[in-house]
Amino acid sequence: RPMSLCRHPGQGMRRAKPTKGARKRARKVRRPARRPRNPAPSARAIEAALAAFAHEVRTPLTGILALGELLAASDLPDRERGWAAAVRGAAEHLAQLTTLVVGGAKASTRAPALRREPIRPRGLADALVASLEARAGTKGLATDIHVADALPDLVVGDPVLLRAAVENLIDNAVKFTERGRIGFRVAAQPAGRNRVRLVFTVTDSGIGLEPAEMRRLFRPFAQANERIAGRFGGAGLGLVFVKRVAQAMHGTIAVESEPGRGSTFRLAVTVARAADPDRATPSAAAAETRTGRPGGLRILCAEDNPYGRVILNTILTELGHRVDFASSGTAAVEALARGGYDLVLMDVTLPDVDGIEATRRIRALEGAAARIPIIGISGRGAPGDEAIARAAGMDAYLTKPVSPSGLAAVIATAMAR
């Protein structure tokens, strides 16, 4: 009997068996994409976490550095002054380490943001020589110093990053040398178009490196080999930082080494010659000219961290200024609207209204309050942060940790303008 085409309960039409290819396509459509149970954090998330870590660490480091500098400059016996200098040096090392950790996380994605500030190459060289001789002296190492006579009087670049890069080379040379000497050379070469090339050469008689080890030197979080890492320690970030500074300043970093006979590192950077040396370094007396009062300015500090308040109050009082505090951006704007201040120190990270928005609101005020000098202070130094702060109306921008001498220089510059 022919098959009935009628439908009955529980009975359907016979269909052709699907092909193997059709079954595969159906499975592809029906199955949702599998997601990893524990997805790895993105590079952006890691960088943000490290930046937050650095921000938290730099606030107490600012206090340690500031108090160490004030103690070292006070009337102390030689032994106690040496202890204060040691505390300050340890804090500086920790501050550099936080910068290197954050920089190492983003070493392959972006270059450091450069500042354009006056640099006196001979003064920089003198500071580096003093640092080298102090470090080498603790290990009984001899030094061989040569600073060229033909250094330019003044150039424009990033003095903080440049000094940190050379200090790192010096630190490595001393760390990896048990006996012998450390050589240090500073020279200048013309680079055309009113530019000059500064060349820093650091030579040691230490352990040296194999060719394979040299190829790993400039990789983030990598040491030359496990034996060296276990013996000397380190995070494997210093030379990554030096390379990034060299590239950002249109320069190079080169290394020559021989196992058991030492290494030579040569850092070259390109900087612009300064057009007007006299105007590049305003004197501290400029504040007196602007305010009509010798010494103390009346300064408003927008700072919500109690520890940060204590430190800023200590520094500014020692510098001869009078200080009031506002715990939020809104409170800072309201205080300035009432008048009576000469300068503002504005923490960028504040509750309710941050320092950037508070600066915009201050610039929108009427009268003299809108023109008051504003110095931003931040625990985060991401590329572009300073540009955003200046676009909002800040006259200067400091990254923590802030030293008393550095803050005094920036205050004098802001008041001179």
N, C-alpha and C positions, 0 to 999 in steps of 0.2 A: 504494500500500500504506500502511495506517495506520502512523503513527510508533510505533515500539516504545517501551514504557515501561521496558524492562529496561535495567539498567546494564551497560556493557561497559568493559573497561579503556580508559582514555583518552577515555571518552565519558560525558557527564553529561546530566542533564535540562536542557532549555532553560528558561531563566528569563526573566521579563519584564525589559526594560531599565530600570535605576533612573532615577527622575525627576531633574531638575536640582536640586530642593530637597533630595532625599535625598543626592545627592553632596556638596552643601555641608555638610549636617549631619555626614556621615561625615568630611569633611576637618576640621571643627571638633573632632571627638572625637579623631581620630588624631594631629593635629599638636600636639606639646608647646608650651607657651607659651615664646616667645622671651625670653631674658634679655639685658639689655644687656651687651656685652662689658666695658665699663668703667663699672660703676655709680657714680653720684655719691655721695660720702660723705654720710651723714645729718647733720642739724644736731647730733644728740647726739654723733656721732663727732668732728665738728669742735670742738665745745665741750670734749670730753674731751682732745683733742690740745692745744688752747690752754691748758687748765688745767694739763696736764703741763708744757708749756713755761714757764708762769708759775712753777710750783713750782721748776723747775730754776734759773730766773733769779733768783728771790728769795733763794736761799741766799747766793750771793756778794754780792748787793746789800745784804743785812743787814750783811755785814762792811764794805763800803765806807761805808755810812751810819754805822755805829757808830764806825769809826776816824776818819771825818771829823768827827763830833761831838766825839769825845775830843780830837782835834787842835785843833779850833776853841776848845775850852775850856781848853787848856793854855797854858803860859807861852811864847807865840811872839811874834816881832815882828809888826807889823801886816801886812806884806806876806805872810808865810807863813800867818798866820791867815786872810787873805783867800783864799789858795789853798785852804786846807782847807775853807772855807765854800763855795767854788766846786765842789769835788769832791763835797761833801755835796749841794749843790743839784742837780748833774747826776745823782747817784744817785737822789735823790727823784723827779726827772722820769722816769727809767727805770722806777722802781717804779710810778709812776702809769700809765705807758704799758702795762705788763703787765696792770694791772687793767683799763684801758680796752679793751684788745684782747679779753680774756676777756669783759668785760661787753658789748662790741659784738656778739659772736657770739650771745649769748643775750638781746639787748635786747628782742626781740619775744616772748619766751616767759615771762620771769619777772622779778620785781622784785628788787632787791638786798636781802640780809638786813640788817636794821637792828639796831644795838646800842642798848641803853638805858644811857647813861652821862651823868654830869653835864657840862653845858656852861655856861661863864660867857660870855654873849654879849659883854660888854665886852672880856674878854680875847681872845675870838675876833676881834672887830673890830680890836683893836690889832694882833694878829698879821697880819691881812689887810692892814691899812694899811701896816705895815712891809714886807710882801712887795711891795705895789703900788709904794711909793715907791722901793724898790731896783730893781725892774724898769724903771719909768719913767725913773729917773735914768740908766740905762745908755744910753737913747736920747734924752736931753735933753728929755723930755716933762714938762710941768707937771702937777700933780695938784690936784684939788678935792675935799676930804674933808669929810664931815659925818656924824658918829655921834650919834644922838639921845641926849639925856640920860635919857630914860625907858625905858631897856632894863632888863629884869628882871635881878636879881642872879644867878639860877641857874635853868636849865631842864634837862630830861632829853631826850636824843635821841642821834643818832649824830654825834659831833664830827668823826670822821675823814672820813666821806662828805660831810658838810656843808661842811667846809673845802675838801675836794678839788673840790667842785662850784663854789664861789665862786672858788677859785684858777684854775679853768679859764676862767671868764668874764674874770677879770683878765688872764690870759695872752693870751687872744684879743684883748682890747682893746689891749694893748701891741703885740702882734704886727702887727695890722692898722692901726696908727697910725704915720705917719712924722713928723708934726709936730702941734703943738697941745697938748691936755691930755686927761687921763683923770679922769673923775669917779667918786666912790665914795660911796654912801649906805647907811647901816644904820638901820633903824627897826623899831619893834615896834607891833603892833596887837592889841587883845584879840580872842580867838577863842572865848570862852565856855567853860564847864565847866572852869575852871582851866587853860585852854590859852592860848597866845599865838602870834601869827603874826610871824615874823621876816622882814623884807623887805630883800633886798640888791639894790641898783641899781648897775650899772656902765655908764658912758657914755663914749664915745670920739669923737674927731673924725677918724676914719680913713676908709677907702675906702667904707664903706656898702654896702648891698645892694639889688638889684632885688627886686620882689615875687616873681618866679619863683624867685630864689635863696633867699629866706627860706623858701619852701615845702620846699626840700630840706635845710634845715639840720639837722633832727632825724632824718634817715635814717641807719642804720648804714653806715659805710664810704663816705659820700658827702660831697663838698665842694660849696660853693656853685656853683662852675663850674671847668672845667679850667684856666682862666687863673689863678685864685686858688690852686688846688692846686699848679700848677707854680711859681708865684712864692713862695708862703709855706710850702709843704709841709704836713705833717700827715696823720694817718690817717683823718680824718673820723669820729672817735669821741667827741670831747670833749663836744659838745653832746648827743649821745645819752645819754652818762653823766649829764649835768646834768639832762636831762628825766626820766630814770629815778629819780634821787634825789628830784627834786621830787614825782613821783607817789608814791613810796614814803613820803614824809614829808607826805602829804596837802596838797601845795602845787601851785604852777604855775610855769612859765617862759614869759615873754612877751618879744617883741622888737619894737622899732620902729626903722626904719632908712630912710635916704635916700641914694642913691648920691652919693658925693663929699662928704657932709656928716657921716657918722658913724652910729653905732648906739647904742641903749640896750637893755640886757638887764636884766630884772627877775625875780629868783628869790625866791619866797615859800614858806616852809615852816611847818608847824604843829608846835609842840613843847609838851610839858607843863611846867608850872611845878613846880619842885622843892619838896617838902614840908619838908625839913629841910636847909638849906644847910650847917649845921655838921657833919652826919654824912656829907655827900656827898663831902667831900674830906679823908680821913684823912691825918694827917701821917706823914712818914717815920719819926718817932720811935716810931710804933706797934710797929715790929718789935722795938725794944729792950724795950718793955714785955712783949711776949709771950715773948721768949727769955731775958730776964734778963741778956743780954750786950749791951753797947754796940757798935754797929757790926755786925761781921760775923756773918752767918748761915752755917751749914754747909749748902750746897745740893748736891743731887744732880741732875745734868743727864743725861737720857736722850737721847743724840745720837750717831748713827752716822757722820755726815759729818765727816771730819777737819778740813776748813776751818771748818765750823760750830763745832767744839770750840774751835778757836783763838780765834774771835771771841767766843764766850760766855765763855771763860776770861778774855779781855782785859777785857770789859765788867764782869763780876762782880768781878774782882779790883780794878778801878778803883773799884767801888762799895764795896769793903771787905769782900767776902764770901770764904769759902773754898769751893772747888769740887772735887767728884769727878765722874767721868763713867762712865756705863754705855752700852755700845754696842748694847744690845738691850732690848726690853721685859722679857724674862725676867730679864736681869741686873739691871734696875732694881728689879723686885719682890724679888729675892733680897737686894739691898743694903739695901732699906728694912726687910725683915724682921729684919735684924741690928741696925737702929736707929742712932741717932746723928745724924740729919738734922733740919733745921728746915723745909725746903721742897724741892719737886721742880719742876724745869723739864722737861716731858715733850714731846718732839717727837712729833707725831701719826704721822708716817711712819717706822716702824722695821722692821728685819728680824725674822723669826720671829713675834713678837707685837707688834702695832702699839700706839701710845700709848693708844688708847681701851680696848682689852682689858687692857693693863697697868694702867690706872687702875682698872678694875673689880676686878682681882685685888688691888690695893693696898687698896681699900676693904673687901675681904673678909678682910684680915688681922686678927689679934687685937691688942688693946692700942693704944698711942698711934700706932703706924705707920699704922693705918687712918684716923686723923684728920688726917694731915699735909696742909698746903696743897699743892695741885697746880695748876701753871699750864701749860696746853697751848700749844704753839707749832706753827704749821702754815704751810706754804707755799701752801696752797690755801684759798680763801675762798668756797667754794660755799655757797649758801643752805642753812641747816639744819645745817651742820657744827658751829657753836658749840653749838647746841641738843643735838646728839648727844654732844658732849664734856661738856657740863654734866650731861646725864642719866647719863653714866658715872661722874661724881663729881668732875670738874675744877672748881676754884674760880674760874678765870679762863681766858681764851682769847685768844691773840695771833696775829695774822697777820703773816707776814714781809713786808717787812723790819721788824725791831724796833730801835728806837733805845734808847740807854742811859737817857735820861731817861724814856721810856715804860715800859721794863722796871722801872726803879726805882720808879715810881709804882704799877705793878701789884703788885710784890712788897710794898710797904708796905700796899696795900689788902688783899691776901690775908692778910698776917700780922695786920692789925687785926681781921679777921673771926674 
